[in-house]
């Protein structure tokens, strides 16, 4: 599946990573697989289209994908942005919060692309812990610190998952997080740049960025409104149904649904 995604982008494709809830699940039917496609640069990936500029200004672009009966979505980042967004130089939690969790490098164009992807992902866990230590006690047990760190990142974005999701991420593989804790803390200490900044500011910026990405996805993601509602219903236990008009106008639908969903707690 990863190779098929990469093939759409020809020489621009560098690596494909698999991550998310389906990585932890045995049964994939009914789920949506999550991939990140890493490209050399956006102009090489898209040509001289507006998609290249959209990906540069509000990364990543996200597209739906289906292969052999499985549904998926994939996000596109350049190698440079993937490296930067996994590190402490950005307040945006979106990438380093995800790649501090388990992921798999399932396709790489060559050894250089593989090494670049590994180096970028290796920055994520130290960045997460470094950022969390500015707001949570650092004398708590390692697993509790991981849970607290993920809870902070989940509070930054508009998310359909339940509030306990940050705990379940750690509890799905506690041995992995215990094994990673020491090296990640050591890397954070010697990395030369702490991930600092106000979490209040991150929340404001993160939710505004989530709305901007939602708006952009209405133009790039076929069936975007149905996907958003499917994700909310799946994670929040709601039963939202869209009219034909709403399906045809995903941006208007997303904007009109947002206040009601925030009030209900279906998304945070």
Backbone torsions as a table, in degrees:
resi	resn	phi	psi	omega
1	UNK	NA	-43.5	178.5
2	UNK	-62.6	-42.1	179.7
3	UNK	-63.8	-35.4	179.0
4	UNK	-68.4	-39.3	174.8
5	UNK	-61.2	-48.6	-177.8
6	UNK	-61.5	-36.3	-176.7
7	UNK	-61.9	-25.2	179.8
8	UNK	-67.4	-19.2	-173.4
9	UNK	-112.0	5.9	172.1
10	UNK	55.4	-134.1	-176.3
11	UNK	-67.3	-17.6	-179.5
12	UNK	-73.2	-24.7	-176.5
13	UNK	-69.8	131.3	-178.9
14	UNK	-115.1	-42.5	-177.9
15	UNK	-159.6	156.4	174.6
16	UNK	-132.4	129.3	178.4
17	UNK	-115.3	142.2	178.1
18	UNK	-108.8	132.8	-176.7
19	UNK	-152.2	-179.4	172.1
20	UNK	95.7	-172.5	-172.6
21	UNK	-63.4	-32.9	-178.9
22	UNK	-68.4	-21.4	175.2
23	UNK	-65.4	-28.7	-178.5
24	UNK	-92.5	-11.4	-173.9
25	UNK	-94.9	145.4	174.8
26	UNK	-81.5	-44.4	-179.6
27	UNK	-91.9	124.0	-178.3
28	UNK	-98.6	-17.6	-178.7
29	UNK	-59.8	133.3	179.2
30	UNK	88.3	-11.1	178.1
31	UNK	-98.0	172.4	175.3
32	UNK	-122.1	116.9	-177.6
33	UNK	-72.1	145.2	-176.9
34	UNK	-115.7	127.2	178.3
35	UNK	-129.8	152.9	165.2
36	UNK	-115.5	126.1	173.1
37	UNK	-99.8	122.7	178.1
38	UNK	-100.9	127.3	-177.1
39	UNK	-118.3	162.9	-178.8
40	UNK	-65.3	-47.0	172.3
41	UNK	-163.6	165.6	-171.0
42	UNK	-72.9	-35.5	178.6
43	UNK	-65.2	-39.0	177.7
44	UNK	-66.6	-33.0	-177.6
45	UNK	-75.3	-40.1	-171.6
46	UNK	-114.0	-11.6	-169.6
47	UNK	78.5	-160.8	-176.7
48	UNK	-91.5	55.3	179.4
49	UNK	-107.6	167.8	179.2
50	UNK	-64.0	-21.1	-179.9
51	UNK	-62.4	-35.0	179.3
52	UNK	-64.3	-43.8	-179.7
53	UNK	-69.7	-38.2	177.8
54	UNK	-62.9	-39.9	179.1
55	UNK	-67.1	-33.7	179.4
56	UNK	-73.8	-41.4	-174.5
57	UNK	-77.9	-41.7	-178.8
58	UNK	-131.2	75.6	-178.2
59	UNK	-75.0	149.5	-3.7
60	UNK	-95.4	167.2	161.9
61	UNK	-79.4	144.9	-179.3
62	UNK	-126.5	134.0	-176.8
63	UNK	-131.1	148.1	173.7
64	UNK	-80.0	158.8	-178.6
65	UNK	-156.9	144.3	176.2
66	UNK	-137.4	143.5	-177.5
67	UNK	-157.2	123.1	176.6
68	UNK	50.6	45.4	174.3
69	UNK	83.7	-0.1	179.2
70	UNK	-108.8	139.7	178.5
71	UNK	-97.3	146.3	-178.7
72	UNK	-151.3	168.9	165.2
73	UNK	-136.9	152.1	177.5
74	UNK	-136.1	142.2	177.1
75	UNK	-103.0	146.4	-176.8
76	UNK	-115.0	126.8	173.4
77	UNK	-135.2	148.4	171.9
78	UNK	-75.3	161.4	176.7
79	UNK	-58.0	-41.1	-178.9
80	UNK	-65.1	-44.7	179.8
81	UNK	-68.3	-37.0	179.7
82	UNK	-63.2	-41.8	177.1
83	UNK	-64.2	-48.2	-177.2
84	UNK	-63.9	-44.2	-173.6
85	UNK	-76.7	-8.9	171.6
86	UNK	-90.4	-2.5	-170.5
87	UNK	-114.6	175.8	-174.4
88	UNK	-73.7	-7.0	-178.7
89	UNK	-76.2	-4.1	178.9
90	UNK	-122.4	140.4	173.4
91	UNK	-81.1	-16.2	-178.4
92	UNK	-68.8	117.1	-173.5
93	UNK	-82.6	-12.5	-164.3
94	UNK	-52.2	-45.7	-174.8
95	UNK	-85.5	-49.3	-175.9
96	UNK	-68.5	-27.5	175.3
97	UNK	-67.6	-37.1	-179.4
98	UNK	-74.2	-40.2	-174.8
99	UNK	-89.9	-1.0	163.7
100	UNK	-74.2	-17.3	174.1
101	UNK	-88.2	169.6	-179.9
102	UNK	-59.7	143.3	173.3
103	UNK	-149.8	165.1	178.9
104	UNK	-131.6	131.6	173.2
105	UNK	-83.7	102.7	-170.2
106	UNK	-101.8	-9.7	175.1
107	UNK	-156.4	136.9	174.1
108	UNK	-142.4	143.3	-176.9
109	UNK	-68.9	-39.9	-178.9
110	UNK	-160.8	-178.8	-176.8
111	UNK	-64.9	-35.5	178.9
112	UNK	-64.5	-42.5	178.5
113	UNK	-65.1	-39.5	177.7
114	UNK	-62.4	-46.6	-178.9
115	UNK	-63.9	-40.4	179.2
116	UNK	-63.1	-41.3	179.4
117	UNK	-65.2	-42.5	-179.9
118	UNK	-64.0	-43.7	179.8
119	UNK	-62.6	-39.0	179.4
120	UNK	-66.4	-46.8	-178.6
121	UNK	-64.9	-34.8	-179.3
122	UNK	-63.4	-16.7	178.8
123	UNK	-80.6	-19.3	-167.2
124	UNK	-68.9	-50.6	-176.7
125	UNK	-64.4	-44.2	175.1
126	UNK	-60.2	-37.3	178.4
127	UNK	-64.5	-44.1	179.5
128	UNK	-59.4	-50.6	-176.9
129	UNK	-67.2	-38.7	178.1
130	UNK	-61.2	-43.7	179.6
131	UNK	-66.1	-39.7	-177.9
132	UNK	-66.7	-34.9	-174.6
133	UNK	-65.4	-14.6	176.0
134	UNK	-77.4	-11.2	-174.8
135	UNK	-130.9	-13.0	-177.5
136	UNK	-126.0	153.9	178.6
137	UNK	-61.5	136.4	-178.7
138	UNK	-95.2	6.4	179.3
139	UNK	-101.1	12.1	179.4
140	UNK	-86.7	162.7	179.6
141	UNK	-56.9	149.7	-175.6
142	UNK	-52.5	-46.2	-177.8
143	UNK	-64.1	-35.6	177.5
144	UNK	-67.3	-34.6	177.7
145	UNK	-68.0	-42.0	175.0
146	UNK	-58.8	-46.4	-179.0
147	UNK	-61.1	-43.2	179.7
148	UNK	-64.1	-39.0	179.7
149	UNK	-63.6	-46.7	179.5
150	UNK	-67.4	-35.2	177.2
151	UNK	-59.9	-39.9	176.9
152	UNK	-62.0	-44.7	-178.0
153	UNK	-68.3	-35.7	178.8
154	UNK	-66.5	-26.4	-179.5
155	UNK	-76.0	-13.2	-174.1
156	UNK	-84.4	-35.9	-174.7
157	UNK	-102.0	159.8	169.9
158	UNK	-75.8	116.2	-173.1
159	UNK	-133.6	145.3	179.8
160	UNK	-90.3	-8.9	-175.8
161	UNK	-72.5	155.5	176.1
162	UNK	-67.4	160.1	-176.9
163	UNK	-62.1	-22.8	-179.0
164	UNK	-82.5	-0.9	-174.1
165	UNK	-61.1	-37.7	-178.5
166	UNK	-63.2	-31.5	176.8
167	UNK	-74.0	-41.2	-177.0
168	UNK	-66.7	-28.8	176.9
169	UNK	-59.2	-44.9	179.5
170	UNK	-72.8	-42.7	-176.2
171	UNK	-67.7	-17.9	177.9
172	UNK	-67.6	-25.9	-179.5
173	UNK	-155.4	65.5	-176.1
174	UNK	-60.1	-33.2	180.0
175	UNK	-62.2	-36.9	178.9
176	UNK	-63.2	-44.6	-177.6
177	UNK	-71.1	-33.5	174.2
178	UNK	-65.2	-40.3	-179.1
179	UNK	-67.4	-35.3	-177.2
180	UNK	-81.7	-19.5	-168.0
181	UNK	-59.9	-53.5	-177.5
182	UNK	-59.5	-53.1	178.6
183	UNK	-60.7	-37.7	-179.6
184	UNK	-67.3	-41.0	177.8
185	UNK	-65.6	-39.9	179.2
186	UNK	-64.9	-42.2	179.1
187	UNK	-65.2	-37.3	177.9
188	UNK	-64.5	-35.7	-177.1
189	UNK	-73.5	-32.4	-174.6
190	UNK	-105.9	2.7	-175.1
191	UNK	-69.3	-16.3	176.3
192	UNK	91.2	-14.3	-179.2
193	UNK	-146.1	111.5	178.0
194	UNK	-76.1	146.1	175.6
195	UNK	-86.4	98.3	-176.0
196	UNK	-112.1	172.3	177.7
197	UNK	133.0	157.4	-178.4
198	UNK	-75.8	130.3	176.4
199	UNK	-70.4	-27.0	174.4
200	UNK	-62.5	-44.0	177.5
201	UNK	-64.9	-40.0	177.3
202	UNK	-59.2	-40.6	-179.0
203	UNK	-64.1	-43.2	179.7
204	UNK	-64.4	-51.1	-178.7
205	UNK	-64.5	-40.0	-176.6
206	UNK	-65.2	-39.7	-179.1
207	UNK	-74.7	-35.0	173.3
208	UNK	-63.8	-40.8	178.8
209	UNK	-66.1	-37.0	177.4
210	UNK	-60.8	-41.7	178.3
211	UNK	-65.0	-41.8	178.9
212	UNK	-62.8	-41.1	178.0
213	UNK	-66.4	-37.5	177.5
214	UNK	-60.6	-44.6	178.7
215	UNK	-62.3	-43.5	-180.0
216	UNK	-65.3	-39.1	-178.9
217	UNK	-63.8	-26.2	178.6
218	UNK	-63.6	-21.9	178.8
219	UNK	-97.2	-25.5	-175.0
220	UNK	-102.6	-20.6	-171.1
221	UNK	-108.7	105.5	177.3
222	UNK	-62.2	130.5	-176.3
223	UNK	71.1	29.0	-175.1
224	UNK	-60.2	-40.8	-179.5
225	UNK	-63.8	-42.5	179.4
226	UNK	-64.4	-38.2	178.7
227	UNK	-64.6	-45.3	-179.6
228	UNK	-58.9	-45.8	-178.7
229	UNK	-68.5	-38.9	177.4
230	UNK	-59.3	-43.4	-178.1
231	UNK	-66.5	-43.2	178.9
232	UNK	-63.0	-48.5	180.0
233	UNK	-60.0	-39.6	-176.4
234	UNK	-67.9	-43.4	-173.7
235	UNK	-89.9	-30.8	-173.7
236	UNK	-103.3	-4.0	177.7
237	UNK	72.5	20.8	178.3
238	UNK	-88.8	174.1	179.4
239	UNK	-134.5	57.4	-179.6
240	UNK	-76.9	135.2	177.9
241	UNK	-126.0	140.5	-176.7
242	UNK	-101.7	143.8	172.2
243	UNK	-80.2	166.8	176.8
244	UNK	-59.9	-37.7	179.7
245	UNK	-64.2	-42.6	-180.0
246	UNK	-63.3	-37.7	179.1
247	UNK	-64.3	-31.4	-178.4
248	UNK	-82.6	-14.1	-177.3
249	UNK	-129.4	70.3	-172.1
250	UNK	-63.3	-36.1	-178.2
251	UNK	-67.0	-47.4	178.2
252	UNK	-61.2	-40.5	179.7
253	UNK	-62.2	-46.0	-179.1
254	UNK	-61.9	-42.8	-178.5
255	UNK	-66.9	-40.4	-178.2
256	UNK	-74.5	-29.0	178.7
257	UNK	-77.5	-28.0	-170.3
258	UNK	-56.2	-49.7	-178.7
259	UNK	-60.4	-40.5	-179.3
260	UNK	-66.8	-38.1	-179.0
261	UNK	-69.9	-37.7	177.3
262	UNK	-65.1	-41.1	179.6
263	UNK	-65.2	-36.7	-176.6
264	UNK	-77.7	-17.1	-175.9
265	UNK	83.7	5.0	179.6
266	UNK	-65.2	-32.5	170.1
267	UNK	-127.5	157.4	-175.2
268	UNK	-125.0	NA	NA
